[in-house]
Amino acid sequence: MRSRNRSTPHSSPLPHIVTKSRRYNRKHSKHQSSLSLSSNITNMFAAIDKYLAKNTPLWYRTPVVQTSALGLVFFWVFAAYTTVQFYSSSIYGSELAADCVSAVYLTFTVTCLVAPGIINKFGCRVAMFTGVICYGNLVLASLIYFEYGVEGVRWARRLVVAGGAVLGIGASALWTAQGRLILQYAARAEELEHIKNQLDSKSSGNGTKGKAGTLMSIFWAIFQCSSLVGGSISFIYYNKKPEGSTSLYILFLGFIFIGAIFTQFLLPPSMLQSNHKVNEEKDLEMKSEQTPLSADSSAQYGDGSQMSEKNENGATIKEELSTKSWFEEAKGTLQIFLTREMMYLSPLFMYTGFNQPYQQATFGNRFFTKRTIGAELIIFHLMEILGAIVVGRFLDNEKSKCDSQRKRAIICLVSFVLINGAGNVIAFFQEISAKHSISIANDISEMRAIVPSTAFALWGFADAQIQVYCYWLIGSFYSSGHDHSRAVGWYKCVQSLGTAIGFFLIPTQRLSEVAQLSVSSFLFLLGTALSFTQLPSTTAL
């Protein structure tokens, strides 16, 4: 009996060790199953990847063409969605329209917190395909409501709200993936130019120019064309039938289906090439300093990522995926969210979403007639296109060795204050004069419409300016593709929250027109002032 008692202390730790081992095995098993799911989903698209790797011409693999293709995805999707959203009050009635928009931006805001981890593990194109399909849910719900919904049919109304909620979930995946992909395309473009400069004996030696602003401007311009096309289509249909028609909703579903198909013809950043293929690329020793963005494209993946198989030319034909656990991804995302840069930029991010509910809904619907608001939106989006092109090229335009990202950022922010501020000043004068006027709605045939139209034009240019700037700034702060997802996820999260608050405050019984403009102006000034404290480094690109 004594010997048994003596042996007990020596044998007692064994169950504890076994328990620890089992816990580790369960945790390891969950991690492996997560990796297996990610691998299985991405392998579904492997056939398209292999086909593109073997058959796409060189011109199709350039960063500019791929950015244009990305813009076309959004063109098709938002030609449908923006029209449905703009005419939502006519389609659903004001109450249901408000509920649907609230559901969209509520789920958009919340799911942006987890979207970066999903995209890092499953890839941009899988996330974008899923996101586009989610947009189709609302159009399909609108079609069903149009056919069967009446005031007393609750299930049809709930279907529309549910469609909006699903769309919001898809929007977080779609926009976060778009941000990461375009920044990685910019990284690859910078790397290709860096290689070309080293091989070119006539290179001026000024270093590698940035590409994030230029590529983002191309995307934004094509994306904004969707509002022009969607507005033209809706003008033809909604002039005759304000509530729409079955054929119109089917047409919009077709647009979204085309957008979903287009996502699968986007190439991974590592497959991109310059117009003139450089055979010596793999033999070139990269001796000079890399740009912040191009560091992500240098095939160094020490942060828990993996690259998939390569074709016979050595080009990777699948995306960079994270091998981290979901907990580690969530932790990495939270760490980005809580950085000084993201916290100080949050008011500016919020303003980019908060501004348009007042500008287009409160201001536009009050100071323009119904037929004029269509023309004003065309002006607004044309200025968006112009602003994106001008600002994107300026941010990437290195004029000399003494030029720097920091200097261009300051110039961009100062011009943004002047342009957007001028639009707000005009709006304040319009709001004040409206208190003493009986008729304030301006028609396109009247000369007095020029003043509020000028505000619309300035707002359109300024919106594109600050949107392109935010993407460009994120690209200058972070070099990892995984961090791009996390930073863009936070940007879209705060932006969506601003949009949700802006729409909530539109009813004048909640906040008067002047108060809405005042809050928007305060957020604009605060966000811009704080952004001056978060500028890129003084090192020129």
PyMOL commands that set and color helices and strands:
alter all, ss='L'
color gray80, all
select helices_A, chain A and resi 2-11+13-43+46-55+58-61+63-86+88-92+94-111+115-122+124-148+154-199+212-238+246-263+269-271+279-283+294-297+326-337+340-367+370-396+405-434+447-477+481-504+513-531
alter helices_A, ss='H'
color red, helices_A
select strands_A, chain A and resi 305-306+321-322
alter strands_A, ss='S'
color yellow, strands_A
deselect
rebuild
show_as cartoon
